[in-house]
Every structure is written in C-alpha cells, then in structure tokens.
Amino acid sequence: MTFDTLEVSVDDGIATVRLANEPVNAISQQMRYELADAVEILREDRVRVGLITGSADVFSVGADIGLFETAQEWSTDEFRSNSRILGGAFDALETMEKPVLAAIDGTCVGGGLELALACDVRIAAPDATLGFPEHNIGLIPGLGGCSRFVHLVGPGTAKDLIFSGDLIDGERAHEIGLAERVESDPEAAAREYADTLLDQPPQALGLAKRVVNAARDTDTQTAGVLESLAQSTLLKTDDHREGLQAFREDRDPEFTGE
C-alpha cells in the first residue's frame, strides 16, 4: 500500500502509523481511507503492537474544516456512510486483539483525540494540548468523543470538557484519566513500552484487551463469564506451558504466540 497522508512502517513486530498530513495533520477525506488501509496492516500476523503518533508539534487537529463545508452538500446517508469509514477504523483499533499505543505530542483535539481514544494506552507529553472544540462549529464529538471519553473520565468531567471546549495539557489529562502516562518524549516512551510488550504472550495480551473492553461495556457477571472462558482458552496454549517451564527453570520465557 502507498500513503500520502500517513507514514506506515513495520519493524520487528511493531507497526508505526505516523500522521503526516501537513501542516496540522488534519483528518481529510483521503486520510480517512488511508487510516482504514493502515488498520489492515496492523491486523497482519507479523504485527504484535501498533503505535499511532504524529509530529512534535501536532498529533492531529481532527477533521479539516473544509470537509465539514463539503458535508453541507451531503445527504444524511452520505454523511453517515463517510463517517463509517473513519468510525470503522477507530472500532478496529479498539477491538483488534493486540495492543495499540498512542504517542501524543503537541495538539491533539477533535477527531485527533478521538483517534487516540480508540487506542489502548495514551502516552502524552506534559505540554500536549488535548480537548474537544467541536462546539465552536455547532457540533459534538461524534466518533467516540462522547461515548469512549465518558468511560475514561466519568460523565461529569466528560460533559464539563465537551460543554466548555476547554483544552487541557498532558499533566491534567493524566490526572483525569485521559492519558495513562506522561513522558517528555512520548514516542520514545511508546517505543520502549512496545518493545516490552513484544516479550509478552500475544494471545494473553489480546484476550486481556477483549475482556477488559467487555467488562467496560457490560455487567460484571457477563464480563466474569468471558474472563473465565478466556482463561480456559489460554490454559491450553503453548505459551502458558512455556511460562510454567521457564518459571521452574528460573529463566525468561520465550513466547511464540502459539
């Protein structure tokens, strides 16, 4: 695949998707389609961990304002069809059975923040800028900025930041649960984190992600059943047997994903 708004590479099991749509990494119509294509690369078996990042100055400002002007001419069906392209990519990042990290430096607002919300772990620079300014054009965050955001920060904080359109820095994002980690060099920290995940059993990471997401979205009893079923599956894997043997032999395990 070739990309004009992204830079996509796979190196030793880590797939990096860098937003590269100068000057502000706006999510244009072309980037929507390219993000969907990039997700297919992340799905490949050679990829163990995904990393989404931007530039030092801007992660992404979200949708290009010109796109909303164009959308004035769309029917409701056309708008929903176009939204499904990007929404599908976000959903795939959230549900694929492998970790996806977001390294956030500079400005990360609107649809750019919604992209980060679809990832599993957000690592932000202390002075990064995050928020949802959609009310400035009479809209709401429409691709996870309400639905995913509330699970991380709670309904009161979600409504406060969406109502006000206030922008917060990385430190504040960490305080409210929007960013899991704060690092002076988010991309370097994300790569170091990704390297450690390469040493972990892939099936266990993938099922942990699925079960945690299910626990977020359903009742405790149902989530507990899924948790038990996932564990019963992992008990029969070669990686589990390798982990037991490595423990007994006092060595580091070598997980293969089998």
C-alpha positions as MATLAB code, in Angstrom:
seq = 'MTFDTLEVSVDDGIATVRLANEPVNAISQQMRYELADAVEILREDRVRVGLITGSADVFSVGADIGLFETAQEWSTDEFRSNSRILGGAFDALETMEKPVLAAIDGTCVGGGLELALACDVRIAAPDATLGFPEHNIGLIPGLGGCSRFVHLVGPGTAKDLIFSGDLIDGERAHEIGLAERVESDPEAAAREYADTLLDQPPQALGLAKRVVNAARDTDTQTAGVLESLAQSTLLKTDDHREGLQAFREDRDPEFTGE';
ca = [
       0.000    0.000    0.000;
       1.077    3.573   -0.636;
       0.070    6.505    1.562;
       0.057   10.258    1.066;
      -1.245   11.430    4.472;
       0.372    8.742    6.617;
       3.762    7.122    7.061;
       3.332    3.435    7.855;
       6.153    1.060    8.707;
       6.559   -2.341   10.366;
       9.769   -3.108   12.207;
      10.348   -6.215   14.358;
       6.674   -6.670   15.148;
       5.868   -3.001   15.829;
       3.692   -1.198   13.280;
       4.040    2.584   13.381;
       1.345    4.774   11.856;
       2.525    8.366   11.724;
       0.025   11.060   10.756;
       1.779   13.094    8.060;
      -0.734   15.477    6.536;
       0.998   18.841    6.862;
       0.685   21.330    8.352;
      -1.649   20.181   11.151;
      -2.375   16.513   10.378;
      -5.996   17.272    9.591;
      -8.123   14.183    9.063;
      -9.094   14.782    5.466;
     -11.280   12.518    3.371;
      -8.135   10.923    1.970;
      -6.728   10.294    5.441;
      -9.977    8.577    6.406;
      -9.470    5.996    3.688;
      -5.757    5.687    4.416;
      -6.375    5.103    8.122;
      -8.730    2.290    7.160;
      -5.969    0.800    4.984;
      -3.396    1.228    7.758;
      -5.628   -0.713   10.118;
      -5.462   -3.669    7.745;
      -1.668   -3.623    8.066;
      -1.986   -3.597   11.856;
      -4.171   -6.685   11.597;
      -1.402   -8.670    9.886;
       0.154  -11.548   11.822;
       3.629  -10.000   11.582;
       2.412   -7.097   13.745;
       2.365   -7.608   17.506;
       1.949   -3.992   18.673;
       0.588   -0.853   16.982;
       1.837    2.679   17.601;
      -0.058    5.774   16.433;
       1.742    9.124   16.501;
       2.040   12.485   14.782;
       4.744   15.147   14.744;
       6.449   17.006   17.585;
       4.091   19.967   17.130;
       0.793   18.305   16.371;
      -0.736   14.874   16.747;
      -3.868   15.919   14.843;
      -6.359   18.777   14.872;
      -9.122   16.430   13.719;
     -11.331   16.893   10.689;
     -10.397   19.504    8.125;
     -12.895   22.365    8.394;
     -13.245   22.191    4.615;
     -14.602   18.666    4.995;
     -17.492   19.954    7.079;
     -18.163   22.609    4.449;
     -18.264   19.918    1.786;
     -20.529   17.834    4.012;
     -23.154   20.587    3.789;
     -23.905   19.205    0.335;
     -24.158   15.586    1.504;
     -27.380   13.800    2.289;
     -27.702   12.223    5.723;
     -26.976    8.829    4.140;
     -23.816   10.166    2.514;
     -22.620   11.715    5.773;
     -23.215    8.502    7.711;
     -21.513    6.445    5.010;
     -18.423    8.661    5.152;
     -18.443    8.625    8.951;
     -18.467    4.830    8.938;
     -15.121    4.799    7.135;
     -13.355    6.556    9.989;
     -15.560    5.059   12.693;
     -14.801    1.596   11.386;
     -11.071    2.273   11.578;
     -11.425    3.507   15.161;
     -13.538    0.495   16.107;
     -10.954   -1.838   14.592;
      -8.150   -0.263   16.626;
     -10.215   -0.693   19.768;
     -11.210   -4.313   19.147;
      -8.219   -5.947   17.430;
      -6.524   -8.481   19.694;
      -3.217   -6.662   20.031;
      -2.121   -3.567   21.955;
      -2.280   -0.202   20.214;
      -0.454    2.749   21.788;
      -0.941    6.472   21.097;
       2.084    8.765   21.475;
       0.705   12.298   21.816;
       2.843   15.387   21.365;
       1.617   18.881   20.527;
      -2.029   19.489   19.632;
      -4.464   16.574   19.845;
      -8.042   17.792   19.548;
     -11.356   16.866   17.989;
     -11.098   13.840   15.730;
      -7.414   13.581   16.547;
      -8.270   12.974   20.195;
     -10.982   10.544   19.138;
      -8.312    8.582   17.271;
      -6.217    8.483   20.444;
      -9.266    7.365   22.442;
      -9.594    4.320   20.179;
      -6.109    3.217   21.237;
      -5.457    1.164   24.363;
      -2.858    3.329   26.112;
      -2.240    7.041   25.642;
       1.214    8.458   26.392;
       1.196   12.266   26.338;
       3.810   14.992   26.606;
       3.358   17.222   29.678;
       2.664   20.236   27.460;
       0.493   18.449   24.891;
      -2.868   20.111   24.199;
      -5.983   17.936   24.317;
      -9.692   18.634   24.093;
     -12.888   18.834   22.103;
     -13.605   22.241   20.499;
     -16.422   20.956   18.271;
     -18.974   23.295   19.833;
     -17.197   26.142   18.017;
     -18.848   24.926   14.821;
     -22.102   23.799   16.430;
     -21.280   20.091   16.639;
     -20.389   17.470   19.237;
     -17.527   14.961   19.254;
     -19.190   12.352   17.062;
     -16.789    9.415   16.711;
     -16.007    8.404   20.270;
     -15.501   11.791   21.878;
     -18.683   11.294   23.871;
     -19.016    7.506   24.012;
     -15.401    6.489   24.681;
     -14.441    9.614   26.594;
     -17.023    9.070   29.324;
     -15.588    5.655   30.210;
     -12.179    7.179   30.877;
     -13.037   10.362   32.759;
     -16.608    9.878   34.014;
     -19.778   11.644   32.905;
     -19.279   14.861   34.864;
     -15.786   15.571   33.572;
     -16.733   14.480   30.057;
     -19.675   16.863   29.953;
     -17.659   19.685   31.503;
     -14.891   19.487   28.889;
     -17.290   18.990   25.983;
     -19.625   21.795   27.129;
     -16.796   24.263   27.723;
     -14.473   23.241   24.911;
     -11.611   23.824   27.358;
      -8.232   22.483   26.260;
      -6.039   20.740   28.825;
      -2.371   19.796   28.944;
      -0.879   16.328   29.278;
      -0.468   16.588   33.046;
      -4.144   17.417   33.515;
      -5.101   14.686   31.050;
      -3.240   12.207   33.240;
      -4.943   13.490   36.386;
      -8.433   12.905   34.971;
      -7.629    9.520   33.408;
      -7.481   10.602   29.776;
      -3.755    9.798   29.448;
      -2.297    6.750   31.149;
       1.281    8.038   31.097;
       3.059   11.389   30.799;
       6.527   11.429   29.230;
       8.748   14.205   27.918;
       9.284   12.190   24.719;
       6.028   10.290   24.174;
       7.116    8.477   21.020;
      10.369    7.211   22.541;
       8.469    6.103   25.640;
       5.832    4.376   23.496;
       8.524    2.517   21.543;
      10.166    1.376   24.763;
       6.777    0.238   26.033;
       6.053   -1.553   22.760;
       9.403   -3.358   22.987;
       8.442   -4.738   26.401;
       5.105   -5.934   25.019;
       6.910   -7.926   22.330;
       8.207  -10.140   25.125;
       4.692  -10.886   26.391;
       2.404  -13.751   25.263;
       0.365  -12.347   22.342;
      -2.790  -14.345   22.975;
      -2.863  -13.336   26.633;
      -2.478   -9.655   25.718;
      -5.155   -9.892   23.053;
      -7.687  -11.649   25.257;
      -6.945   -9.321   28.171;
      -7.819   -6.418   25.879;
     -11.054   -8.084   24.766;
     -12.122   -8.961   28.307;
     -11.329   -5.511   29.734;
     -13.304   -3.871   26.927;
     -16.196   -6.251   27.565;
     -16.078   -5.505   31.296;
     -16.347   -1.809   30.475;
     -19.365   -2.318   28.226;
     -21.391   -4.976   30.050;
     -22.415   -6.140   33.511;
     -19.961   -7.716   35.936;
     -21.494  -11.188   35.741;
     -21.295  -11.379   31.950;
     -17.759   -9.986   31.953;
     -16.785  -12.590   34.546;
     -18.024  -15.391   32.304;
     -15.967  -14.037   29.398;
     -12.956  -13.717   31.691;
     -13.261  -17.353   32.734;
     -13.683  -18.544   29.144;
     -10.632  -16.567   28.042;
      -8.590  -18.061   30.854;
      -9.688  -21.596   29.939;
      -8.502  -20.943   26.374;
      -5.118  -19.624   27.484;
      -4.545  -22.619   29.773;
      -4.254  -24.789   26.658;
      -1.688  -22.634   24.833;
       1.979  -23.424   24.273;
       2.820  -20.015   25.712;
       1.229  -20.956   29.033;
       3.249  -24.170   29.155;
       6.388  -22.228   28.233;
       5.701  -19.732   31.015;
       5.368  -22.507   33.579;
       8.532  -24.237   32.400;
      10.524  -21.003   32.329;
       9.423  -20.240   35.884;
      10.568  -23.664   37.059;
      13.893  -23.283   35.234;
      14.413  -19.731   36.533;
      14.772  -18.197   33.053;
      12.960  -15.705   30.867;
      10.140  -17.279   28.853;
      10.215  -17.247   25.057;
       6.644  -16.758   23.924;
       5.704  -17.592   20.345;
       2.000  -16.788   20.241;
       1.070  -20.460   19.950;
];
